[in-house]
Amino acid sequence: MSIPVMMTIAGSDCSAGAGLQADLKAAHAMGAFALTAVTCVVSEAPGTVRGIQEVDPSLVADQVRINLEHFPVRAVKTGMLYSPAIVRAVHWVLDGADIPVVVDPVMIATAGDRLMREEAVAVYEELLLPGAALLTPNLDEAAVLLRSSVNPGRDELPEAAARLAVRYGCPVLLKGGHLEGDCRDVLSGPDGCLLGQWERPRVQDVSTHGTGCSLSAAVAARLAAGDGLVAAVERGLEFIASAIRNHLRWEQPVRVDALKLW
């Protein structure tokens, strides 16, 4: 039996709701074997980020390199890269590897804490976004990339996704989970053409984190398995919608919700 292999380059979330821990669970659920390259160690729980420790960029690069040398990696997902040096290290190893890269532009945690240094954004845009197989911003991240102080509204999603796609020359899945009302997601091709849009009823009374991490990992897993882009996105969105509907909940000591990723 041949199992497709993908790699996630992301931060470690000790609560296992986001970051590479969530990526591992999502990839497994989507039928792929996931390798990891750790960029940061983050002390966090849903709604709280207490500390971030950056991994030395040379060690990040070597984790990526050794995985590429020893495994048949068919897709890569990047998550929290945090600093300009880590962005450069990841780009340096992946450049020329001819492997589809799904870029989840992890910039701001659900709790509001910055997960990417401000000086890293320009390096990120210059090196990592052009040529990506898919860019998956949420509304807050899209506002940063669009140089806007206002998040795109529901009716503006297709136009905003097209602007991002044309700016960076890559397909864009603009996620509308932060909208009021039903959730809407829009996929644009690199030329700005609309490739698909999906709308689902919002699941009430649930507050999870890590949905973006899990979605991008699920899409990368399906690309590794050979799905086309639209099919991989559709299967990833269906998977996340199911994970949210069937979420887990702990009531003590405080209420914590988590995606059910298996």
N, C-alpha and C positions, 0 to 999 in steps of 0.2 A: 504494500500500500504506500502510495506517495502522498505525503502531507505537505502542502505549500508552506514555505517559510517566509515570515516577515520580520522586520526589526523595528522596535520602537526606541527612539532617542528622546528621553524625557526625564523629568524629575521624579523622585521617589516621594510618595504621599504615605505617611505612616498610618493614616486612617484607611488606606486601600480603596478609597472611593474615587480617586482621580489618579492622574499620573501614570507611571508605568505599571503599577499594580492593577489599575483598572484596564489598561491596555492589554495586559496578559490575559485577563479574564474574558475580555471582549473578543480577542483574537481566537482564543480557544473555542468560545461559543460559536464563532463563525467558521470553524474548521481549519484553522491555521496554527502552526507552531511559531511562537513569538520569541525572538531574541531581544535582549535589552542592552542599552548603553545608558548609564546613569549620568545625568548632567548636574543634578543638585539633590541634596537631601533636605526635605521640607518637613518641619514639625507643624502639623496642621490637623484640624478636625473640621467637619462641615461648619462653615461660618467663621472660622478662626485660623489665622496663620500666625504662628509664634516665632518661627525662625527659619532661615534659609542658609544652607552651607553649600557653596559652589564647589564642584569637583574640578580639579586641575584640568585645564583644557587639553593638555597633552594626553592625559589619561582618558578623557572622553574620546579623543580621536583614536586612541589605540583600541578602546572597546569596539568602536565602529569598525575599525580596520580588521581586527582579528575575527569578528563575526563574518565580514565579507570574505575573508580568506578561507574560512573553514566551513561555511554553510552556503547552500544555494539560495541566497536571499532574493526574493522576487518582488518585494515591495518594502518601502521604508515609510514610517510615520515619524514626524518630529513633533514634539510637544514643547515643554518648557526648556528653553535654551539659555535664558537669563542674561548673559553678558555678551559684549562684542567678541571677546576672545573665544567663547564657546561656539558662537555662530560661525566665526571664521574657521575654527577647527573642524566643525562638522562639514562645512562647505568644502574644505580642502580635501577631505577624505572621500566625500560623495561625488565630487566633480568628476565627470567622465565615467562614472560607474554604470551608466545606462540602466538605471533601476528607477521605476516610478516612485516619486516621493510625495506623500500626502503631508501638507504643512498645516498643522493646527497652530495658529499664531497666539500661543498662550501669553497673554500680557497682563491681565488683571484677574485676580481670583474672584469667586462669587462673593467673598467677604469684603472685596474692595481693595485688597492688598495688591501691590504691584509684583508681578512675577517675571517681569523683564525690565532691566534697567533702561532708562530713557535713552541713553546714548547707544543702546544696542539696536534700536528700531531702524535707524538709517542703514546700518550694516545688514540687518535682516532683509530689508527691502532690496538692497543692492545685490546681495549674494544668493539668498535662498529662495525668494519668491519667483523671480523669472525662471520659467521652464519647469515649475512644479507641476506634478500630475494633477494636483488639486489643492486649493487653498480653502480653509474652512473657518472663516471668522464668524463670531457672534456679532450682535449689534454694537456692543461697546468696542470690540476690536475693529469692526468696520469703520466706526467713527474715527478712530485713531488713524487708520490707513487712508481714509478719505480726507483727513485734515479738517474734520468737522467737529463742532462742539455739540451737535445734535445727532442722536441716533436716527437711522432711516426708519420711516414709518411703514406700515403695512403696504400701502400702495406704492411706496418708493423702493421696495425691495428689488424688483427686477432691474430697475435703472441703476441702483447702487451696485448690485452684483455685476452688471455689465461694465460699469465704470472701473471697478476693481480688476475685472478680468482683462480689460484692454490695457489698463495701466501696467499690469505686471506680466501680461502675456501668458496667462495660465487660466485654466478653468477655476471657477469660484462657486462654492456652495455657501451661500449666505444664510445663516441659521436665524430663524425668527422666534426662537423659544422665549425671548424676553419680551415679546409683544403682549399686549393685553388681549384677552380673548383667545381664539383658537390659534394653534401654532402653524406657522407658514414657513417653508424653506424653499429657496430658489437656487437653481443650478444654471450658471451661465458658462458658455464656451469661451475660449480665449479671444475670440473675435467679437464678443459681446452678445452673441445670439443666445436666446433662451433654449436650454436643453431640457428643462423640466421644472415643475413646481409641485409641491405637495402641501396639503393642509390637513391637519388632524385636530380633533377636539382636545382641549387642554385637560389634563388629569388634575382634578381639584385636590386641595389640601395635601400637597406633597412638596417638599423642598429638598431637592437632591443637589449634589455637586458631582462634577466629573462626567456630565453628559457629553460635553464636547470632546473630552479625551476618548471616551468609549466609542463615540460615533466615528471619529477619524481613524481609530484603530480598527474598527469593524470594516470600514471602507478599504483600508490598506490590506486587510486580510483577504477581502474578496478580490481585490486587484491581484494579489499574490496567487489566488486560486484561478485566475484567468478571466474573471468577469470583465466586461467593458465598463467604462466609467459610469454611465447612467444606471446600469444594472447594479453595480457595486454601491452606488449612492442610495438607490432605492432599497436594497436589502439592508444597508446600514441604518437607514431611517426607520424601517420596519422593526429592526432589532431593538433600537433605542426606545421606540414607542412602547414596545412590549415590556422592556425592562422597567420603564417608568410606571406603566400600569400595574406591574406586579412587584412594586418596590417593597423593600424591607423596612421595618420600623422598630426602633427601640425607644421605650418611654422613659427609662431611668439611666442616669441621673437627670438628663435632659432629653427632649425628643430629638432623635437623629434619624433621618431618612437616608436610604441608600438604594442605588439601582440593584435590581436582581439580574445579574449578568450570566446566569447559567440556567 
